[in-house]
Amino acid sequence: MTKIQIKNAIYYCYNGVSTAEKALGGKYQLDLDIYYDATKAIESDDVSYAINYNDVLFTVSDIVENETFNLIETLADNILLNLLEEYDLVEKATVRIRKIDVPINHCVDYVEVEASKER
């Protein structure tokens, strides 16, 4: 198994429970780990047999920027479901989503959710 890691993709989106979060939006950071059998890609040195991480980021961006959810857990689940559906080579994926400057009455850098799915 080969693991591709995408670290700290940054998005501005409109997820959250409160009306203010939905109206004003907020900054999110995202990490993604994708596991797949890269044997054929490595032997051929051909991207058509690999997971194209640029395409993966377009898939993730489409979800993050065009859909809204109350919970970042739901956002994470939707990302994972879409990756497994769109990319047959993906055997397992893990996503970490950090919600920056969370509007709560406590001082925290961020709140993070991590979720994984596999075939």
Backbone as numpy.savetxt, mean C-alpha at the origin, in Angstrom:
# Nx Ny Nz CAx CAy CAz Cx Cy Cz
11.91 -17.39 -2.94 11.07 -16.20 -2.94 11.95 -14.95 -2.94
11.53 -14.00 -3.73 12.16 -12.70 -3.75 11.20 -11.70 -3.13
11.76 -10.76 -2.39 10.94 -9.71 -1.79 11.34 -8.37 -2.38
10.35 -7.66 -2.91 10.53 -6.28 -3.36 9.96 -5.40 -2.25
10.72 -4.41 -1.84 10.24 -3.47 -0.84 10.13 -2.08 -1.44
8.99 -1.48 -1.22 8.77 -0.08 -1.58 8.63 0.66 -0.26
9.47 1.65 -0.06 9.51 2.34 1.24 9.06 3.79 1.12
8.15 4.14 2.00 7.76 5.51 2.24 7.19 6.24 1.02
6.28 5.58 0.32 5.51 6.29 -0.71 4.60 7.28 0.03
4.57 8.50 -0.43 3.83 9.55 0.29 2.59 9.96 -0.50
1.49 10.05 0.22 0.21 10.42 -0.39 -0.50 11.45 0.47
-1.33 12.22 -0.17 -2.26 13.10 0.53 -3.64 12.62 0.15
-4.41 12.18 1.14 -5.74 11.64 0.81 -6.76 11.99 1.89
-7.98 11.57 1.68 -9.12 12.03 2.47 -9.81 10.89 3.20
-9.05 10.12 3.94 -9.59 9.02 4.72 -9.75 9.46 6.17
-10.66 8.80 6.87 -10.83 9.09 8.29 -12.29 9.06 8.67
-12.50 9.10 9.96 -13.85 9.03 10.50 -14.47 10.42 10.61
-13.67 11.40 11.01 -14.23 12.73 11.27 -14.52 13.49 9.97
-15.45 14.40 10.06 -15.80 15.25 8.93 -14.60 16.08 8.48
-13.83 16.56 9.44 -12.65 17.38 9.12 -11.63 16.58 8.32
-11.38 15.33 8.72 -10.42 14.49 7.99 -10.88 14.27 6.55
-12.17 14.05 6.39 -12.71 13.81 5.05 -12.68 15.07 4.19
-12.83 16.23 4.81 -12.85 17.49 4.07 -11.44 18.03 3.82
-10.58 17.97 4.83 -9.25 18.57 4.73 -8.18 17.60 4.26
-8.40 16.32 4.50 -7.41 15.31 4.12 -6.22 15.29 5.05
-5.26 14.46 4.70 -4.07 14.34 5.52 -2.98 13.59 4.79
-1.79 13.64 5.39 -0.61 13.01 4.81 -0.51 11.56 5.30
-0.20 10.68 4.37 -0.02 9.26 4.65 1.30 8.80 4.05
1.94 7.86 4.73 3.13 7.21 4.21 2.82 5.72 4.09
3.38 5.08 3.08 3.05 3.69 2.81 4.32 2.90 2.47
4.44 1.73 3.08 5.49 0.77 2.73 4.80 -0.48 2.21
5.45 -1.13 1.26 4.87 -2.34 0.66 5.96 -3.37 0.47
5.71 -4.59 0.94 6.59 -5.74 0.71 5.84 -6.71 -0.18
6.46 -7.09 -1.30 5.85 -8.01 -2.24 6.76 -9.21 -2.42
6.22 -10.39 -2.23 6.98 -11.63 -2.35 6.52 -12.39 -3.60
7.51 -12.86 -4.39 7.16 -13.64 -5.57 8.36 -14.49 -5.99
8.08 -15.48 -6.82 9.14 -16.33 -7.37 9.73 -15.60 -8.57
10.94 -15.08 -8.41 11.59 -14.29 -9.46 12.53 -15.11 -10.32
12.49 -16.42 -10.20 13.43 -17.28 -10.92 13.46 -16.98 -12.42
12.29 -16.97 -13.04 12.22 -16.75 -14.49 12.71 -15.35 -14.86
12.36 -14.37 -14.05 12.81 -12.99 -14.31 14.33 -12.89 -14.21
14.88 -13.54 -13.20 16.33 -13.49 -12.99 17.07 -14.20 -14.11
16.60 -15.40 -14.46 17.26 -16.17 -15.52 17.22 -15.47 -16.86
16.13 -14.79 -17.15 15.98 -14.12 -18.45 16.42 -12.65 -18.41
16.54 -12.10 -17.20 16.81 -10.68 -17.02 15.80 -9.83 -17.80
14.54 -10.24 -17.70 13.46 -9.64 -18.49 12.35 -9.18 -17.55
12.06 -7.89 -17.58 11.06 -7.32 -16.69 9.66 -7.89 -16.92
9.40 -8.42 -18.09 8.06 -8.97 -18.34 7.78 -10.21 -17.48
8.83 -10.79 -16.88 8.65 -11.93 -15.97 8.77 -11.51 -14.51
8.87 -10.23 -14.28 9.07 -9.71 -12.92 7.84 -8.93 -12.47
7.83 -8.58 -11.20 6.84 -7.65 -10.68 7.37 -6.25 -11.00
6.64 -5.52 -11.79 7.05 -4.17 -12.16 6.58 -3.22 -11.06
7.51 -2.76 -10.22 7.11 -1.96 -9.07 6.56 -0.59 -9.47
6.90 -0.11 -10.64 6.29 1.12 -11.13 4.79 0.91 -11.37
4.44 -0.21 -12.00 3.02 -0.54 -12.20 2.30 -0.73 -10.87
2.97 -1.38 -9.92 2.39 -1.59 -8.60 2.06 -0.25 -7.95
2.98 0.70 -8.06 2.72 2.01 -7.46 1.56 2.74 -8.12
1.37 2.55 -9.43 0.19 3.13 -10.08 -1.09 2.49 -9.54
-1.07 1.19 -9.31 -2.23 0.49 -8.75 -2.54 1.03 -7.36
-1.52 1.13 -6.52 -1.70 1.63 -5.15 -2.17 3.08 -5.18
-1.56 3.91 -6.00 -1.93 5.32 -6.08 -3.38 5.49 -6.49
-3.84 4.67 -7.42 -5.23 4.75 -7.87 -6.19 4.52 -6.71
-5.88 3.55 -5.87 -6.73 3.25 -4.72 -6.65 4.37 -3.68
-5.44 4.74 -3.31 -5.23 5.72 -2.24 -5.80 7.08 -2.62
-5.62 7.48 -3.87 -6.02 8.82 -4.29 -7.47 8.94 -4.75
-8.09 7.83 -5.10 -9.44 7.91 -5.68 -10.54 7.23 -4.88
-10.18 6.57 -3.80 -11.18 5.95 -2.94 -11.00 6.50 -1.53
-12.08 6.53 -0.77 -11.99 6.99 0.61 -12.56 5.92 1.54
-11.96 5.84 2.72 -12.37 4.86 3.71 -12.36 5.52 5.08
-13.17 5.02 5.97 -13.14 5.49 7.35 -11.88 5.01 8.05
-11.50 3.76 7.80 -10.40 3.12 8.53 -9.20 2.87 7.62
-8.00 3.10 8.17 -6.81 2.76 7.39 -6.66 1.24 7.27
-7.29 0.50 8.16 -7.32 -0.96 8.04 -8.03 -1.38 6.75
-9.12 -0.69 6.44 -9.88 -0.99 5.22 -9.08 -0.59 3.98
-8.41 0.53 4.05 -7.54 0.95 2.95 -6.45 -0.09 2.70
-5.81 -0.56 3.75 -4.75 -1.57 3.63 -5.30 -2.85 3.00
-6.46 -3.29 3.44 -7.06 -4.50 2.90 -7.38 -4.36 1.42
-7.90 -3.21 1.02 -8.22 -2.98 -0.39 -6.97 -2.99 -1.26
-5.89 -2.41 -0.76 -4.64 -2.42 -1.51 -4.17 -3.86 -1.72
-4.18 -4.65 -0.66 -3.71 -6.04 -0.75 -4.59 -6.87 -1.67
-5.90 -6.73 -1.56 -6.81 -7.47 -2.44 -6.56 -7.13 -3.90
-6.37 -5.86 -4.20 -6.12 -5.43 -5.58 -4.79 -5.97 -6.10
-3.76 -5.98 -5.27 -2.47 -6.50 -5.71 -2.56 -7.99 -6.04
-3.22 -8.75 -5.20 -3.36 -10.19 -5.45 -4.23 -10.46 -6.68
-5.19 -9.59 -6.92 -6.08 -9.76 -8.08 -5.39 -9.35 -9.39
-4.63 -8.29 -9.38 -4.04 -7.75 -10.61 -2.70 -8.36 -10.99
-1.98 -8.91 -10.04 -0.63 -9.41 -10.30 -0.53 -10.89 -9.91
-0.63 -11.74 -10.93 -0.63 -13.18 -10.70 0.65 -13.69 -10.04
1.75 -13.00 -10.24 3.03 -13.43 -9.68 3.13 -13.21 -8.17
2.33 -12.31 -7.63 2.41 -12.00 -6.20 1.93 -13.20 -5.39
2.81 -13.69 -4.52 2.45 -14.79 -3.62 1.99 -14.27 -2.26
2.62 -13.20 -1.83 2.29 -12.61 -0.53 2.63 -11.13 -0.60
1.85 -10.32 0.12 2.14 -8.89 0.20 1.82 -8.39 1.61
2.63 -7.45 2.04 2.42 -6.78 3.32 2.46 -5.29 3.07
1.49 -4.58 3.66 1.45 -3.13 3.52 1.45 -2.52 4.92
2.19 -1.43 5.05 2.19 -0.62 6.27 1.77 0.78 5.87
0.74 1.28 6.53 0.24 2.63 6.23 0.35 3.46 7.50
1.03 4.60 7.36 1.18 5.53 8.47 0.34 6.78 8.22
-0.51 7.07 9.16 -1.32 8.28 9.11 -0.59 9.33 9.94
-0.13 10.38 9.27 0.70 11.41 9.90 -0.19 12.50 10.50
0.26 13.07 11.60 -0.48 14.17 12.26 -1.93 13.79 12.51
-2.11 12.71 13.22 -3.45 12.21 13.51 -4.19 13.20 14.41
-5.43 13.56 14.05 -6.18 14.54 14.84 -6.80 13.91 16.09
-5.93 13.63 17.08 -6.40 13.08 18.35 -5.79 13.92 19.48
-6.28 13.73 20.67 -5.83 14.53 21.82 -4.59 13.92 22.50
-3.66 13.46 21.70 -2.40 12.91 22.21 -1.29 13.29 21.23
-0.08 13.37 21.72 1.06 13.69 20.87 1.69 12.41 20.35
1.51 12.14 19.07 2.11 10.98 18.42 2.64 11.41 17.06
3.70 10.75 16.61 4.22 11.03 15.27 3.25 10.54 14.21
2.73 9.35 14.41 1.79 8.76 13.46 1.12 7.54 14.07
0.07 7.10 13.41 -0.57 5.83 13.72 -0.35 4.95 12.50
0.06 3.71 12.73 0.39 2.80 11.63 -0.42 1.52 11.73
-0.85 1.05 10.57 -1.47 -0.27 10.49 -0.63 -1.11 9.56
-0.50 -2.39 9.88 0.20 -3.34 9.02 -0.73 -4.51 8.75
-0.81 -4.90 7.49 -1.65 -6.03 7.10 -0.94 -6.85 6.04
-1.24 -8.14 6.01 -0.65 -9.05 5.02 -1.71 -9.97 4.45
-1.51 -10.35 3.22 -2.35 -11.37 2.57 -1.46 -12.22 1.70
-1.84 -13.48 1.55 -1.11 -14.36 0.62 -2.10 -15.29 -0.05
-1.63 -15.86 -1.15 -2.48 -16.79 -1.90 -2.65 -18.08 -1.12
